[in-house]
Amino acid sequence: MTDARQRPGWHLDQWLAGQTEQRQAQHLERKRRVLRANDPAGLQLDEETLINFSSNDYLGLASHPDLVRALKDAADQDGVGSGASALVSGYREQHRLLETELADFLQREKVLLCSSGYLANLAVTNSLTGKGDVIIQDKLCHASLIDAARLSEARLLRYTHGDIEALQRQLKIEKQGNTLVVSDGVFSMDGDVAPLQELATACEKHGAWLAIDDAHGIGVCGPGGRGTVAAAGLSQQQVPVLTGTLGKAFGCFGAFIAGSEALIDHLVNEARSYIYTTAMPPAIAAAARVALCHVVEDEWRREHLQSLIQHFRSGAQTRGLELLPSNSPIQPLVIGSSEAALNVAERLQNRGFLVVAIRPPTVRKGTARLRITLSSAHQLTQLDALLDAIAGELEHD
């Protein structure tokens, strides 16, 4: 019998239409919206003004005039695009300076810039592990870490979220090659922090390497904003691989890997996602250098953000809203079904708030949620207004 897909009339678009129908039936269809920023905490959607509670611009730097000016000035000098990968002809002075300044900030020997956090995690996993090696990950690791492990020829093991005993059992499994343990610092959908000291102790005991993706921690957590690894008091030797992004607390674009000089030299030579990717625009690197100055000098931004987090959690408790445990700017409110989460998000938008519903496969089935993110650009009155709106909407359900 001839397969239906081989018969005349079977087209790709027909198959795609079927996939769309399935997503829509499960309330999992995703659509892009054209939004325009009108202030650090606000967005414009058509003629509608929305207070933005779905941004990772945790320190409110994305539209800071100092960053804008630095980007414009650097573009006048170096142009827009880098024109090539870093190893061909795309590596510029702004890149070198940013790498040096980030290394000093993070108290690491060396830093390597990457064009995105996704590519940074691919670079780490696929240049440090291969056939015969083992990768062990927290089950709530970011999608980029999961995909990187799947693309590697290493064996992938995953432990229950934050469960050190489960990790230790997996570390005891007989292995022939190297073992790389991977975790987020701050988990992007739950907002909680990994048990980093326990992870480091377990890795040291079993001779494993520890890699932490601190995309949501650097700039926000720890002394001087150096992230969750610094907050836990861990050294470069204890956490030899540290990745972070410039597109969240730094308000820019791109990512980096920080570690020993030997690690960075190895990645430059072996990391395919670095070698074969066009280098970050130098103007972006220039803006990120200015952002780093604000991250270092503007302690008030972190202090204000922490006061907002505590105010929001206290206000939620007063109104009977049960948030997931989190002391980070990520404050998730689990709704349950995808349909219900979408409905609440839509009604909040009608009230002037952008709070995106997060649904499977990003989170587990039955745990669709409002992922509320706070920024130092927010005001207490805006938080109170959002909490009142959420409480009112959930009361009517």
C-alpha positions in Angstrom: 0.0 0.0 0.0 1.3 3.4 -0.9 1.9 5.7 2.0 -0.5 8.6 2.1 2.3 11.1 2.1 3.6 9.7 -1.2 0.3 10.0 -3.0 -0.4 13.0 -5.3 -2.1 15.8 -3.4 -0.2 15.3 -0.1 1.6 18.6 0.6 3.6 20.0 3.4 1.0 22.7 4.1 -1.6 20.0 4.7 0.5 18.4 7.4 1.2 21.8 8.9 -2.5 22.6 8.9 -3.0 19.5 10.9 -0.3 20.4 13.4 -1.9 23.9 13.8 -5.3 22.3 14.5 -3.8 20.1 17.2 -2.1 23.1 18.9 -5.2 25.2 18.8 -7.4 22.4 20.2 -5.0 22.1 23.2 -4.7 25.9 23.6 -1.0 25.7 22.8 -0.9 27.9 19.7 1.6 30.8 20.0 1.4 34.1 18.2 3.8 37.1 18.0 2.7 40.6 18.9 4.3 43.8 17.5 5.0 45.8 20.6 6.6 49.2 21.0 8.4 50.3 24.2 7.3 53.7 25.5 9.1 53.6 28.9 11.2 51.2 30.9 8.1 49.5 32.4 5.5 50.1 29.6 4.7 48.9 26.2 2.4 50.1 23.4 0.2 47.5 21.6 -1.6 49.3 18.7 -3.2 52.2 20.6 -3.2 50.3 23.9 -0.7 51.2 26.7 0.3 48.2 28.8 2.4 47.9 32.0 4.9 45.2 31.2 5.2 42.3 33.7 6.7 39.9 31.1 10.2 41.3 30.6 13.6 40.1 31.7 14.9 43.7 31.9 15.3 43.3 35.6 17.3 46.4 36.2 15.4 48.6 33.8 18.5 49.3 31.6 17.2 48.3 28.2 16.2 51.8 27.2 18.7 53.7 29.4 20.0 56.8 27.5 23.6 56.0 28.4 23.3 52.6 26.6 21.5 54.1 23.7 24.2 56.8 23.3 27.0 54.2 23.5 25.4 52.0 20.9 25.0 55.0 18.5 28.5 56.2 19.0 30.0 52.8 18.4 27.9 52.2 15.3 29.2 55.5 13.9 32.7 54.3 14.4 32.5 50.5 13.7 29.3 50.1 11.7 26.4 47.8 12.5 27.4 44.3 11.8 30.7 42.6 12.6 30.8 41.1 9.1 32.2 37.7 10.0 32.8 35.1 12.8 35.2 36.1 15.5 37.9 33.8 14.2 37.7 35.1 10.6 37.5 38.9 10.9 34.7 39.8 13.2 36.5 40.2 16.5 36.8 43.9 17.4 38.3 46.0 20.2 34.8 46.5 21.8 34.6 42.7 22.1 38.0 42.4 23.7 37.3 45.1 26.2 33.9 43.7 27.2 35.4 40.2 27.7 38.2 41.7 29.9 35.8 43.8 31.9 33.3 40.9 32.4 36.1 38.7 33.6 37.1 41.3 36.2 33.5 41.7 37.3 32.9 38.0 37.7 36.4 37.4 39.2 37.2 34.8 36.5 40.3 34.4 34.5 38.7 34.8 31.1 35.4 35.4 29.3 34.2 34.4 25.8 31.4 36.4 24.2 28.7 34.5 22.3 25.8 35.7 20.1 23.1 34.2 22.4 22.7 32.2 25.6 21.4 29.3 23.5 24.7 29.2 21.5 26.7 29.6 24.7 25.2 26.5 26.2 25.7 24.6 23.0 29.3 25.7 23.0 29.9 24.4 26.6 28.2 21.1 26.3 29.4 20.0 22.9 33.0 21.0 23.4 33.4 19.4 26.8 31.5 16.2 26.4 31.2 13.5 23.8 30.8 9.7 23.3 31.5 7.9 26.6 30.9 10.9 28.8 27.9 11.6 31.0 25.8 14.8 31.4 23.6 15.1 34.5 21.0 17.9 34.6 18.3 19.2 36.8 14.9 18.3 35.2 13.9 22.0 35.1 17.0 23.1 33.2 16.4 25.6 30.4 15.5 24.3 27.0 18.9 25.3 25.6 20.7 23.1 28.1 18.4 20.2 27.4 18.9 20.6 23.6 22.7 21.0 24.0 22.8 17.7 25.9 20.7 15.9 23.4 22.9 17.1 20.5 26.0 15.8 22.4 26.9 12.1 22.0 27.2 11.9 25.8 24.7 9.9 27.9 22.1 12.2 29.5 20.7 11.7 33.0 18.2 14.0 34.7 17.5 14.3 38.4 14.4 15.5 40.1 14.4 19.3 40.5 16.8 20.4 43.3 17.1 16.8 44.6 20.7 16.4 45.7 20.2 12.8 46.9 19.0 11.9 43.4 22.0 13.6 41.9 24.4 11.8 44.2 22.8 8.4 43.1 23.4 9.3 39.5 27.0 10.4 40.2 27.7 6.9 41.7 26.7 5.2 38.5 29.7 3.5 36.9 31.1 5.6 34.1 34.0 5.5 31.7 34.4 9.1 30.7 34.0 12.6 32.1 30.9 13.8 34.0 29.4 17.2 33.5 26.7 18.3 36.0 24.5 21.2 34.7 22.0 23.4 36.4 20.4 26.8 36.1 21.4 29.3 38.8 17.9 30.8 38.9 15.3 28.6 37.2 13.6 30.6 34.5 10.0 29.4 35.0 9.9 28.7 38.7 12.2 31.6 39.9 13.9 29.6 42.6 17.7 29.2 43.1 19.6 25.9 42.7 21.2 24.4 45.8 24.6 25.5 44.5 26.8 24.7 47.5 25.4 21.2 47.7 25.9 20.8 43.9 29.5 21.9 44.2 30.2 19.5 47.1 28.7 16.6 45.3 30.7 17.3 42.2 33.9 17.6 44.1 33.3 14.4 45.9 32.7 12.4 42.7 35.1 14.2 40.4 32.5 15.8 38.2 32.6 19.2 36.5 29.9 21.7 37.4 28.4 24.1 34.9 26.0 26.8 36.0 23.8 28.9 33.6 23.2 32.0 35.6 21.3 33.9 32.9 18.6 35.1 35.4 21.0 35.6 38.3 23.9 37.7 37.1 23.3 41.4 37.6 20.5 40.7 40.1 21.8 38.3 42.8 24.9 38.1 44.9 27.5 40.7 46.0 27.7 43.5 43.5 25.3 41.6 41.2 27.8 38.9 40.4 25.1 36.2 40.5 24.1 33.1 42.4 27.5 31.5 42.3 29.0 34.5 44.0 26.1 34.6 46.4 26.9 31.0 47.4 30.6 31.9 47.9 31.8 29.4 45.3 35.1 29.8 43.4 36.1 29.2 39.8 37.6 25.9 40.8 34.3 24.8 42.4 32.2 26.0 39.4 34.6 25.8 36.5 32.0 26.8 33.9 29.7 29.8 34.3 27.4 31.1 31.5 25.2 34.2 31.5 23.4 36.6 29.2 23.5 40.2 28.3 19.9 40.3 27.3 18.3 40.3 30.7 19.7 42.3 33.6 22.1 44.0 31.3 19.3 45.2 28.9 21.4 44.4 25.8 21.9 41.3 23.7 24.3 38.3 23.5 25.8 36.0 26.1 29.1 34.9 27.6 31.0 32.0 29.1 33.3 32.6 32.0 36.0 30.4 33.4 39.7 29.6 33.3 42.0 30.7 30.5 42.4 27.1 29.5 38.6 26.6 29.3 38.1 29.7 27.1 41.1 28.8 24.8 39.6 25.3 24.4 36.2 26.8 23.5 37.7 29.1 20.9 39.2 26.1 19.2 36.5 23.5 19.7 33.1 25.1 20.2 31.3 24.9 16.8 28.4 27.2 17.8 31.1 29.9 18.5 33.4 29.2 15.6 30.7 29.2 12.9 28.5 32.1 14.1 28.9 35.7 13.1 30.3 37.7 16.0 28.2 40.0 18.1 27.8 43.6 16.5 30.6 45.7 18.1 28.0 48.4 18.9 26.1 46.0 21.1 29.3 45.1 22.9 29.9 48.9 23.5 26.4 49.3 25.0 27.0 46.2 27.2 30.1 47.8 28.6 28.1 50.8 29.7 25.4 48.5 31.1 28.1 46.7 33.1 29.1 50.0 34.6 25.5 50.6 35.8 25.3 47.0 37.1 28.4 47.6 39.2 27.6 51.2 40.3 23.8 51.3 40.6 23.3 49.2 43.7 20.1 51.1 44.2 18.6 49.2 41.3 19.0 45.9 43.1 17.9 47.3 46.4 14.7 48.7 44.8 14.1 45.4 43.0 14.4 43.4 46.2 11.9 45.7 47.9 9.5 45.2 45.0 9.9 41.4 45.3 9.1 41.5 49.0 6.2 43.9 48.5 4.7 41.8 45.7 5.0 38.5 47.7 3.5 40.1 50.8 0.7 41.6 48.8 0.0 38.3 47.1 -0.3 36.6 50.4 -2.7 39.2 51.7 -4.9 38.7 48.7 -4.8 34.9 49.0 -2.7 34.4 45.8 -0.4 31.4 46.2 2.9 32.2 44.4 5.6 29.6 43.9 8.5 30.0 46.4 10.9 32.6 44.8 13.0 35.5 46.0 14.0 36.4 42.4 12.3 38.8 40.0 10.5 35.8 38.6 7.2 35.4 40.5 5.1 32.5 39.0 1.4 32.0 39.7 0.3 28.5 38.6 -3.2 28.6 37.1 -3.5 24.9 35.9 -4.9 24.4 32.4 -3.5 26.2 29.4 -7.0 27.5 28.5 -7.5 29.0 32.0 -4.1 30.6 32.0 -4.7 32.1 28.5 -8.1 33.5 29.6 -6.7 35.2 32.7 -3.8 36.7 30.7 -6.2 38.0 28.1 -8.5 39.6 30.8 -5.4 41.2 32.5 -4.4 42.7 29.2 -7.8 44.2 28.9 -7.1 45.8 32.3 -3.8 47.2 31.0 -1.3 44.6 32.1 1.0 42.4 29.9 1.4 39.1 31.8 2.1 36.3 29.4 0.7 32.8 30.0 3.4 30.1 30.0 2.1 26.7 28.8 3.4 23.3 27.9 5.9 22.2 26.7 7.7 25.1 28.4 6.2 23.9 31.7 4.7 20.6 32.7 1.1 19.7 31.7 -1.3 21.0 34.3 1.0 23.7 35.5 0.3 26.5 33.0 1.0 29.8 34.8 1.3 33.5 34.8 5.1 34.2 34.8 5.1 37.6 36.4 8.5 39.3 36.2 9.5 42.4 38.1 11.9 45.2 37.2 13.5 48.0 39.1 11.6 50.2 36.7 8.3 49.3 38.3 6.6 51.3 41.0 4.9 49.9 44.1 1.5 51.3 42.9 1.8 49.3 39.7 2.4 46.1 41.6 -0.6 46.8 43.8 -2.7 47.4 40.8 -1.6 44.2 39.2 -2.3 42.2 42.3 -5.8 43.7 42.7 -6.5 42.8 39.0 -5.3 39.2 39.4 -7.3 38.7 42.6 -10.4 40.1 40.9 -10.1 37.9 37.9 -9.4 34.7 39.8 -12.3 35.4 42.1 -14.7 35.4 39.1 -13.4 32.1 37.8 
